[in-house]
Amino acid sequence: MEFLKESILQLVIETSTNLPPDVRQAMGVAIRGEAPETQAGQALRIIGENIDMAEENEGPVCQDTGFPTFEIKTPVGVNQILMRRQIHEAVAEATKRGKLRPNSVDSITGKNSGNNLGMEMPWLHFEQWESDDIEVRLILKGGGCENKNIQYSLPCTLDHLGRADRDLGGVRKCILHAVWQAQGQGCAPGALGVCIGSDRAHGYDLAKLQLFRTLDDVNPNPALAKLEQDVMEEANKLGIGAMGFGGKASLIGCKITAANRLPACFFVSVAYDCWAFRRLGVVLDSETGVIKRWLYRDPDRPVERLIAANATFKLTGREVRLQAPLTEAHVRALHVGDVVLVNGPLVTGRDALHHYLLHHDPPTDLRGAILYHCGPVMLREGTPPNQRWRVMAAGPTTSIREEPYEADLIARYGLRAVMGKGGMGERTLAALKKHGAVYLHAIGGAAQYYARCLPKVADVYLLEELGIPEAMWRLEARDFPAIVTMDAHGTSLHEQIAATTGKELAAVGA
């Protein structure tokens, strides 16, 4: 199979950079259905532009290129050891080219392998079948939506919904609750894969496998087909909307399967995927490894743009320009709902950096700084001594993971703004009010759009210690758009939307 590595490399690159047609179509419906002047409408237009830019520039749709999961069917006798080795080589090459972010971290040492390889990563599931060809399907599911996966054990009691029993009515309540609990942290509008039954471990596997179905297919089981349709209609009445800003589009897909279970167990396992729903597949010649045809897409059919030239995100003149470093007066003047354009220096910081800053002094002065929750995809260009870094993808990561740390860092180091997605909790909100800082919400997954707003890499700190995604990058921002969703006056849009959608959940789930 002399062409296998190259074929898998093409599959990985296309999956990371070009959403499949069914997802693009669903996002197009969501974009057209939202009023352009609303926060959700603005977010969806940035998302649509980002999808178009990723395909045109062959750049990652989202900076979190996810956990590569391969589902592989082979004829009897195919050398799976050879296939595994060449797939690993292809994943490492895609990482080297900046098409995948180095995401593989040793769970004991915390060391990033730098090439997306490591113990049980990527995940390859082989299955034999009676075809003469090889089928390879790939899904790249990011950490933000992976953290919003959820599993229920029926019967149970759910917020706003009451008791969920061991029947399809109880299953329906669980699925609606799964959508509600994800809010903007899962980068809505999202898609669900669901398994009713099985055991705890395999239920999640089967739920994730449902994400390989196309969004427009119909479940062959009439009861599950009706449940899928009901969930889609009811979930989109909740008002969660794009990025949890409120709006009409909360879900673009719901795919459900059922598996036998033990009498004592009734699990409902939900795999939540974000709008950056990246999955593709290929059929390969089993002798050469060459691609015979693509799954989910027709490479000969031109990709239609989601956003027309006259429908892109446009400035209104009401935006607030922020020039970092910021003063307390700057941020006290901001209120929830303000659209800001960030200019000047900002620094990135995720989980490892937050932990580091609790125990060490920062490598650069953070007074008045904007701390961006982002693990970018970075590419080193040129040769010494003229090497430079280029931002390949730079959307926000889910901020709630930093809730245990953020209030302390704001108080200790004088941060004036924290930027990410999904919002933060009560402790951070109190610190924003006490010390004079704000939370800025960037559009989750808009990695290409925001890379354009970060034209210069000024410096990098702790690269060797923490790896590319977790290092502190000092970047220069240019008209970087974000929305104030938590202000220095104690107001949180996220609390407001959670309360409002909770009431809607109770109504549709009754």
C-alpha positions in Angstrom: 0.0 0.0 0.0 2.5 2.5 -1.2 0.0 5.4 -1.4 -1.7 4.8 2.0 0.2 7.5 4.0 -0.5 10.1 1.4 -4.2 9.2 1.2 -4.6 9.4 4.9 -2.7 12.7 5.0 -5.2 14.1 2.4 -8.1 12.8 4.6 -6.7 14.4 7.7 -6.1 17.8 6.0 -9.5 17.9 4.3 -11.3 16.9 7.6 -9.5 19.6 9.5 -10.0 22.4 7.0 -13.2 21.7 5.0 -16.6 20.9 6.7 -18.7 18.3 5.0 -21.5 19.4 2.7 -24.3 18.3 5.1 -22.8 20.4 7.9 -22.2 23.4 5.7 -25.9 23.2 4.5 -27.1 23.0 8.1 -25.0 26.0 9.1 -26.3 27.9 6.1 -29.9 27.3 7.3 -28.9 28.6 10.8 -27.2 31.7 9.3 -30.2 32.6 7.2 -32.6 32.0 10.0 -31.1 34.5 12.4 -31.6 38.3 12.3 -28.2 39.8 11.3 -28.3 42.6 13.8 -28.6 40.2 16.8 -25.6 38.9 18.8 -26.4 35.4 17.5 -26.7 36.7 14.0 -23.3 38.5 14.2 -21.7 35.4 15.7 -23.1 33.2 12.9 -21.8 35.5 10.2 -18.3 35.3 11.7 -18.6 31.5 11.9 -19.7 31.4 8.2 -16.8 33.6 7.1 -14.5 31.4 9.1 -15.8 28.2 7.4 -15.3 29.8 4.0 -11.8 31.1 4.9 -10.7 27.7 6.2 -11.7 26.0 3.0 -10.1 28.7 0.8 -6.9 28.9 2.8 -6.7 25.2 3.7 -6.4 26.2 7.3 -7.9 24.5 10.4 -11.6 25.4 10.8 -11.0 25.5 14.6 -7.7 25.8 16.4 -8.6 22.8 18.6 -8.2 20.2 15.9 -9.5 17.6 18.3 -8.9 14.0 19.1 -8.4 12.0 15.9 -10.8 9.0 15.9 -10.5 6.6 12.9 -13.1 4.0 12.1 -11.5 1.5 9.7 -13.0 -1.4 7.8 -10.6 -3.8 6.0 -10.9 -7.0 3.9 -9.6 -10.1 5.6 -5.9 -10.4 5.3 -5.0 -6.7 5.2 -1.9 -5.8 7.3 -3.4 -3.7 10.0 0.1 -3.3 11.7 1.3 -1.6 8.5 -1.8 0.6 8.3 -1.5 1.7 11.9 2.2 2.8 11.3 1.4 4.7 8.1 -1.7 6.4 9.7 0.5 7.5 12.6 3.1 8.9 10.1 0.3 10.8 8.3 -1.0 12.3 11.5 2.5 13.5 12.5 3.0 15.0 9.1 -0.3 16.9 9.2 0.8 18.3 12.6 4.1 19.4 11.2 2.4 21.2 8.4 0.1 23.1 10.8 -3.1 21.3 9.8 -3.4 19.8 13.2 -2.6 21.4 16.6 -0.2 19.2 18.7 -2.8 18.0 21.2 -1.4 14.7 22.6 -0.4 15.2 26.2 1.0 12.5 28.5 -1.5 12.2 31.4 1.3 11.4 33.9 4.0 13.9 33.0 1.9 16.5 31.3 4.4 16.5 28.4 3.1 17.3 25.0 4.5 14.9 22.3 4.4 17.6 19.7 3.1 15.4 16.9 -0.3 14.2 18.1 1.0 10.7 18.8 1.2 8.9 22.1 -0.4 6.2 24.1 -3.8 5.4 22.5 -3.7 8.6 20.4 -4.9 8.7 17.7 -7.6 6.1 18.3 -7.9 3.5 15.5 -10.8 1.1 15.5 -10.4 -1.7 13.0 -13.2 -4.0 11.8 -13.1 -6.6 9.1 -15.8 -6.7 6.4 -16.4 -8.6 3.1 -15.7 -5.8 0.7 -12.5 -5.8 -1.3 -11.8 -2.2 -0.5 -10.7 -0.3 2.7 -13.0 2.3 4.3 -11.6 4.9 6.6 -13.7 7.4 8.4 -12.3 10.2 10.6 -13.8 12.5 13.1 -11.9 15.3 14.8 -13.8 16.2 18.0 -12.4 19.1 20.0 -12.0 19.4 23.8 -14.6 22.0 24.4 -17.5 19.9 23.0 -15.9 16.7 24.4 -16.2 18.3 27.9 -19.9 18.7 27.3 -20.5 15.0 26.7 -22.8 13.7 29.4 -24.3 10.4 30.6 -27.5 9.8 32.5 -28.6 6.8 34.5 -32.4 6.5 34.5 -34.4 7.2 36.5 -33.0 10.6 37.5 -34.1 14.1 38.4 -33.0 16.9 36.1 -32.9 20.6 36.5 -36.1 22.3 35.2 -37.4 18.9 34.0 -38.1 16.9 37.1 -38.0 13.1 37.0 -36.9 11.3 33.9 -38.2 7.7 33.8 -37.0 4.5 32.1 -38.8 5.1 28.9 -38.5 7.2 25.7 -40.1 10.1 27.5 -37.3 10.0 30.0 -34.7 9.7 27.3 -36.2 12.8 25.6 -35.8 14.8 28.8 -32.2 13.7 29.1 -31.3 14.7 25.5 -33.0 18.1 25.9 -31.1 18.6 29.2 -27.8 17.7 27.4 -28.4 20.6 25.0 -29.3 23.0 27.7 -26.3 22.2 29.9 -23.9 22.7 27.0 -25.0 26.4 26.4 -22.2 28.3 24.7 -19.4 26.2 26.2 -20.1 23.6 23.6 -19.9 26.1 20.7 -23.6 26.0 19.8 -25.2 25.3 17.5 -24.2 21.8 18.1 -25.0 18.2 17.0 -25.7 15.2 19.2 -24.9 11.5 19.0 -26.9 9.5 21.5 -27.0 5.9 22.6 -29.9 4.5 24.7 -28.7 1.5 26.7 -25.5 -0.5 26.6 -23.0 -0.2 29.5 -21.3 3.0 30.6 -18.2 2.6 28.4 -19.6 1.2 25.2 -22.6 3.6 25.4 -20.3 6.5 24.8 -18.6 4.7 21.9 -21.9 4.0 20.3 -23.0 7.6 20.8 -19.9 8.9 19.1 -20.4 6.6 16.2 -23.8 8.2 15.6 -21.9 11.4 14.6 -20.7 9.5 11.5 -24.3 9.7 10.2 -25.2 12.5 7.9 -27.4 15.2 9.3 -30.0 14.7 6.7 -30.5 10.9 7.0 -33.6 9.3 8.5 -33.3 6.8 11.3 -34.6 3.3 10.1 -36.3 2.8 13.5 -39.6 4.8 13.4 -39.6 5.4 17.1 -36.1 6.8 17.1 -36.7 8.8 13.9 -39.6 10.5 15.7 -37.5 11.1 18.8 -34.8 12.7 16.7 -37.3 15.0 15.0 -39.0 15.9 18.3 -35.6 16.8 19.9 -34.6 19.0 17.0 -37.8 20.9 17.1 -37.9 21.3 20.9 -34.2 22.0 21.4 -34.4 24.9 18.9 -37.2 26.5 21.0 -34.9 26.8 24.0 -33.3 30.1 22.8 -29.7 29.1 23.5 -28.6 30.2 20.1 -25.2 30.6 18.6 -22.4 30.6 21.2 -25.1 30.8 23.9 -26.0 34.4 23.0 -29.7 33.6 22.6 -31.2 32.9 19.3 -33.1 30.4 17.1 -30.4 27.8 16.2 -29.2 25.7 19.2 -28.9 22.3 17.4 -28.1 21.3 13.9 -28.4 17.5 14.3 -29.5 14.7 16.6 -28.7 11.1 15.8 -29.9 8.3 18.2 -29.2 4.6 18.4 -30.3 2.0 21.0 -28.4 -1.1 22.3 -29.4 -3.8 24.7 -28.7 -3.3 28.4 -28.6 -5.1 31.7 -31.9 -5.1 33.6 -30.3 -3.0 36.4 -28.9 -0.3 34.1 -30.5 2.2 31.8 -28.0 4.7 30.5 -28.4 7.5 28.1 -25.0 8.5 26.7 -24.7 11.8 24.8 -21.7 12.8 22.6 -22.0 16.6 22.0 -20.3 18.0 18.9 -19.9 21.7 18.1 -20.8 23.5 14.9 -17.2 22.8 13.7 -18.4 19.3 13.0 -15.4 17.7 11.2 -15.8 14.3 9.8 -15.0 12.8 6.4 -14.1 9.4 4.9 -12.4 7.7 2.0 -12.6 4.4 0.3 -9.1 3.1 -0.6 -7.8 0.4 -2.9 -6.6 -2.4 -0.6 -3.6 -3.1 -2.8 -2.2 0.4 -3.3 -3.9 2.5 -0.7 -4.9 5.1 -3.3 -8.2 7.0 -2.8 -11.0 5.5 -5.0 -13.7 7.8 -3.8 -14.6 10.2 -1.0 -17.4 9.8 1.5 -19.7 12.6 2.6 -18.4 14.9 -0.3 -17.9 15.1 -4.0 -14.5 16.6 -4.7 -15.5 17.5 -8.2 -18.4 19.7 -7.0 -17.4 23.3 -6.2 -17.7 24.4 -2.6 -20.4 27.1 -2.3 -19.6 30.0 0.0 -21.7 30.3 3.1 -21.4 34.1 3.3 -21.9 36.3 0.3 -19.7 39.3 -0.1 -22.6 41.6 1.0 -23.5 39.5 4.0 -20.3 39.4 5.9 -19.8 40.7 9.4 -19.6 44.5 9.1 -18.7 47.1 11.6 -21.6 49.4 12.6 -19.5 52.3 14.0 -20.9 51.6 17.5 -18.1 49.3 18.4 -15.8 50.3 21.3 -12.1 50.3 20.4 -9.9 48.9 23.2 -6.2 49.7 23.1 -4.2 47.4 25.4 -2.8 47.7 28.0 -6.2 48.7 29.6 -6.9 51.0 32.5 -9.6 50.5 35.1 -11.5 53.4 33.6 -11.5 51.7 30.3 -13.2 48.6 31.6 -15.6 50.3 34.1 -17.0 52.1 31.1 -18.0 48.8 29.4 -21.3 47.0 29.8 -22.7 43.6 28.9 -23.6 43.6 25.2 -20.9 46.1 24.1 -19.1 44.9 20.9 -15.4 45.7 21.3 -12.4 45.8 18.8 -9.2 44.8 20.6 -6.0 46.3 19.5 -2.5 46.1 20.8 -0.8 43.3 22.8 -2.6 40.4 24.4 -1.2 37.2 25.9 -2.6 33.6 25.6 -3.1 31.3 28.6 -4.9 28.0 29.1 -5.0 25.4 31.8 -1.3 24.7 32.3 -0.4 28.4 32.3 -3.0 29.2 34.9 -1.7 26.5 37.2 1.9 27.8 36.6 0.9 31.4 37.4 -0.4 30.3 40.8 3.1 29.1 41.8 5.4 31.3 39.7 5.8 34.9 38.7 4.6 35.6 35.2 7.3 35.8 32.5 6.0 39.3 31.4 4.1 42.1 33.1 0.4 41.4 33.2 -0.8 44.8 34.6 -3.6 46.1 32.3 -3.2 43.0 30.1 -5.8 41.0 28.2 -5.5 37.3 28.9 -6.8 35.3 25.9 -8.0 31.7 26.6 -6.5 30.3 23.4 -4.3 27.4 22.4 -3.3 28.5 18.9 -2.0 26.5 16.0 1.4 28.0 15.3 3.8 27.4 12.4 7.6 28.1 12.6 8.8 29.6 9.3 12.3 30.3 7.9 15.7 29.2 9.2 17.8 30.5 12.1 18.6 33.3 12.7 15.6 34.6 10.7 12.9 32.2 12.1 9.5 33.6 12.9 6.2 32.2 14.1 3.0 32.6 12.2 -0.5 32.2 13.7 -2.3 29.5 11.7 -5.5 29.3 13.8 -6.5 31.1 17.0 -10.0 30.8 18.2 -11.0 30.8 21.9 -11.1 27.8 24.2 -13.7 27.2 26.9 -13.2 29.5 29.8 -15.0 27.7 32.5 -12.0 25.4 33.0 -10.1 28.3 34.4 -12.7 29.2 37.0 -10.7 27.8 39.9 -7.8 30.1 39.0 -9.1 33.3 37.3 -10.1 35.4 40.3 -6.7 34.9 42.0 -4.9 35.9 38.8 -7.0 39.0 38.3 -6.3 40.1 41.9 -2.6 39.1 41.9 -1.5 40.4 38.6 -3.8 43.3 37.6 -5.4 41.7 34.6 -8.1 44.0 33.1 -9.7 41.7 30.6 -10.1 37.9 30.2 -11.2 36.7 26.8 -12.5 33.2 25.8 -15.8 31.5 25.1 -18.7 30.2 27.1 -18.4 32.5 30.1 -17.2 32.0 33.6 -18.7 31.5 37.1 -19.6 33.5 40.2 -16.1 33.7 41.7 -14.7 35.3 38.5 -17.7 37.6 38.2 -17.1 38.9 41.7 -13.4 39.5 41.0 -14.3 41.4 37.8 -16.5 43.7 39.9 -14.1 44.1 42.8 -10.9 44.8 40.8 -12.2 46.4 37.7 -12.0 43.9 34.8 -14.3 42.4 32.1 -14.9 39.1 30.3 -14.8 39.3 26.6 -16.5 36.6 24.5 -14.9 35.7 21.2 -16.6 33.4 18.8 -15.8 29.8 19.5 -14.1 27.9 16.7 -13.6 31.0 14.5 -9.9 30.1 14.2 -9.2 31.4 10.7 -11.1 34.6 11.2 -9.2 35.4 14.4 -5.8 34.4 13.0 -6.3 37.3 10.5 -6.8 39.6 13.5 -3.4 38.5 15.0 -0.9 39.5 12.4 2.2 39.6 14.6 3.8 37.2 17.1 5.8 39.4 19.5 7.2 36.7 21.8 6.6 33.3 23.4 7.2 32.2 26.9 7.4 28.7 28.5 7.3 27.0 25.1 9.7 24.2 26.1 8.0 23.6 29.4 4.3 23.7 28.3 4.2 23.0 24.6 2.6 25.1 21.8 -1.0 25.1 22.9 -0.3 25.8 26.6 2.6 28.3 26.2 2.1 32.0 26.8 2.1 33.7 23.4 2.4 37.5 23.2 0.4 38.5 20.1 -0.5 41.8 18.5 -4.2 42.2 17.9 -5.7 44.3 15.1 -9.5 45.1 15.3 -10.1 41.7 17.1 -14.0 41.6 17.6 -15.5 40.3 20.8 -18.6 40.9 22.9 -18.7 41.9 26.6 -20.7 39.2 28.3 -19.5 39.7 31.9 -18.8 43.3 33.1 -17.2 45.1 36.0 -20.7 46.0 37.4 -21.6 42.4 38.3 -23.7 41.6 35.3 -23.4 38.3 33.4 -25.1 37.6 30.1 -24.5 33.9 30.7 -26.4 33.9 33.9 -29.3 35.7 32.2 -29.4 33.2 29.2 -29.1 30.2 31.5 -32.1 31.4 33.5 -34.2 32.2 30.5 -33.5 29.0 28.7 -34.1 27.1 31.9 -37.7 28.3 31.9 -38.0 27.4 28.2 -36.6 23.9 29.0 -39.2 23.4 31.6 -41.9 24.4 29.1 -40.9 22.2 26.2 -40.0 19.3 28.4 -43.3 19.2 30.2 
